[in-house]
Amino acid sequence: MEKVIKYVAVGGIMQKVVVEPMSRNQIRDFTKAFRKIIGMENALYFPIVQFIEWVLPQMGLDYEYVSEQEMGNAYGITHTGKGIMKIREDVYERAIKGNPRDRFTLCHELGHFLMHSPERVGFARGDAPAYMDPEWQANVFAGELMAPFDLVKNMSVSEISQKCGMSMQAAQVQYSTYHNAM
C-alpha cells in the first residue's frame, strides 16, 4: 500500500496534516464497535458499496462519483467538514464488480469520514508518528473493517482474501499483523 503524506500551506509554510493519535488496537476496537452498531459484527464480507449507497446518506455524508479527469490520481476524497465523499468513477465501477483494491479504497474513505472530523485534524511542522497520520489510520480502519480480527484470526492469507473480498496484499498485512500480535 502506498503511503501518502498530506501537506497544506499554512501561513506560506507547508505543514503535515495530522489527526488525534489512535493505535492499531484502538482502531480495531472502534471498527469492531462500528460493525456491531450496524449489525455486521459476524459478517465476513463487508458490503461497502451498498453501505455507501444506502446507509451513508442517513449518517449525514453524501457521495458523488467524479470523473477520472476531475480527480486525477486521487481514488477518493472525503471532506468530513462538508459531509461529502468523492469517489472516482472507475474506482466505484470496479468496486461494484468486487475489485478488492477498490473495495479497500471505499472502506478507507469511510474510515476518514468516521474518524477524521474537522476538530480531530491538526497540522504539524516536521515529522509526526504513523499513529497520527490520517492515511495510516484510514488504511488500518479499512483492513479491520474488511477482515475483523475475531472473524479471521484462524484463517490463512488466501482464505482472508477470498472470504473478505480483499487483495492478497491487504490480506497478508492483516494476517501478519494478527499473527505478530498473538
C-alpha positions in Angstrom: 0.0 0.0 0.0 1.4 3.4 -1.0 2.0 5.8 1.8 0.5 9.2 1.2 1.6 12.2 3.2 -0.7 15.2 3.1 0.7 18.7 3.4 -1.1 22.0 3.3 0.2 25.6 3.2 -0.4 27.4 6.5 0.9 30.9 6.5 3.1 30.1 3.5 4.7 27.1 5.2 4.0 23.6 4.1 2.7 21.6 7.1 1.8 18.0 7.5 -1.8 17.1 8.3 -2.1 15.1 11.5 -5.0 13.7 13.5 -5.6 12.7 17.1 -3.5 9.7 17.9 -5.1 6.2 17.5 -3.2 3.0 17.8 -4.0 -0.1 15.7 -5.7 -1.7 18.7 -7.8 1.5 19.3 -8.8 1.5 15.6 -9.6 -2.3 15.8 -11.9 -1.6 18.8 -13.5 1.3 17.1 -14.1 -0.7 13.9 -15.5 -3.7 16.0 -17.9 -1.3 17.8 -19.0 0.2 14.5 -19.7 -3.2 12.9 -21.7 -4.1 16.0 -23.8 -0.9 15.9 -24.7 -1.5 12.2 -25.4 -5.2 12.8 -22.4 -6.5 10.8 -20.3 -7.9 13.6 -20.4 -11.5 12.2 -20.3 -10.8 8.5 -17.1 -11.8 6.8 -17.7 -9.8 3.6 -18.5 -6.2 4.3 -20.9 -4.8 1.6 -19.1 -1.4 1.3 -20.9 -0.3 -1.9 -24.3 -1.0 -0.5 -23.3 0.7 2.7 -22.2 3.8 0.9 -25.3 4.0 -1.2 -28.0 3.1 1.4 -26.6 3.9 4.9 -24.1 6.7 4.5 -26.6 9.3 3.4 -28.6 8.5 6.6 -25.4 9.3 8.6 -25.0 12.7 7.0 -22.5 12.0 4.3 -23.3 12.5 0.6 -21.3 10.7 -2.0 -20.5 11.7 -5.5 -19.0 9.8 -8.4 -16.4 12.0 -10.2 -14.6 11.6 -13.5 -11.0 10.4 -13.6 -10.2 13.6 -15.4 -11.5 15.7 -12.5 -10.0 13.5 -9.7 -6.6 12.9 -11.4 -4.6 10.4 -9.4 -6.9 10.5 -6.3 -9.1 7.5 -6.0 -11.3 9.0 -3.4 -11.5 12.2 -1.3 -13.6 12.7 1.8 -14.4 16.2 3.1 -15.7 15.5 6.6 -16.5 19.2 7.3 -18.6 19.4 4.1 -20.1 15.9 4.5 -19.1 14.7 1.1 -17.2 11.7 -0.2 -16.0 11.9 -3.8 -15.2 8.6 -5.5 -13.5 8.4 -8.8 -16.0 6.7 -11.3 -13.7 4.0 -12.4 -12.9 3.0 -8.8 -16.6 2.9 -8.0 -17.4 0.8 -11.0 -14.7 -1.7 -10.2 -15.8 -1.8 -6.5 -19.4 -2.7 -7.7 -17.8 -5.7 -9.5 -16.0 -6.7 -6.3 -12.5 -5.5 -7.2 -10.6 -5.9 -3.8 -8.4 -2.8 -4.2 -11.3 -0.6 -5.0 -13.4 -2.0 -2.2 -10.4 -1.2 0.1 -10.4 2.4 -1.2 -14.1 2.8 -0.3 -13.5 1.4 3.1 -10.5 3.7 3.5 -12.6 6.7 2.7 -15.3 5.6 5.1 -12.6 5.5 7.7 -11.8 9.1 7.1 -15.4 10.1 7.5 -15.9 8.2 10.7 -12.5 9.0 12.4 -11.4 12.4 11.0 -13.9 15.1 11.8 -12.5 18.6 11.4 -12.0 19.0 15.2 -9.7 16.0 15.2 -7.4 17.3 12.4 -4.4 19.5 13.0 -1.1 20.5 11.4 2.4 19.5 12.3 5.6 21.1 11.3 8.1 18.3 10.7 7.6 14.6 11.2 4.7 13.0 13.1 4.4 9.4 14.2 2.4 7.0 12.0 -0.4 6.7 14.5 -1.2 10.4 13.9 -1.2 10.0 10.1 -4.7 10.1 8.8 -3.8 7.9 5.8 -2.3 5.3 8.1 -5.3 5.4 10.3 -7.7 5.1 7.3 -5.7 2.1 6.0 -5.9 0.3 9.3 -9.6 1.0 9.5 -10.2 -0.4 6.0 -8.2 -3.5 6.9 -10.1 -4.0 10.1 -13.4 -3.3 8.5 -12.8 -5.8 5.7 -11.1 -8.5 7.8 -12.1 -8.2 11.5 -9.6 -10.0 13.8 -12.2 -12.0 15.7 -13.5 -13.5 12.4 -10.3 -14.1 10.5 -7.6 -14.8 13.2 -7.6 -18.6 12.3 -7.7 -18.2 8.6 -4.9 -18.3 6.0 -4.0 -15.3 3.8 -5.8 -16.8 0.8 -8.9 -17.5 3.0 -8.9 -13.9 4.2 -8.6 -12.6 0.7 -11.3 -14.8 -0.7 -13.9 -14.6 2.1 -13.4 -10.9 2.9 -13.1 -9.7 -0.6 -9.7 -8.1 -0.2 -6.5 -8.2 -2.1 -3.8 -10.8 -1.3 -1.5 -7.9 -0.3 -4.1 -6.4 2.1 -4.9 -9.9 3.4 -1.2 -10.5 4.0 -0.9 -7.3 6.0 -3.9 -8.3 8.2 -2.6 -11.8 8.6 0.9 -10.6 9.6 -0.5 -8.0 12.0 -2.7 -10.6 13.7 -0.1 -13.2 14.0 2.7 -10.9 15.1 0.4 -9.6 17.9 -0.5 -13.1 19.1 
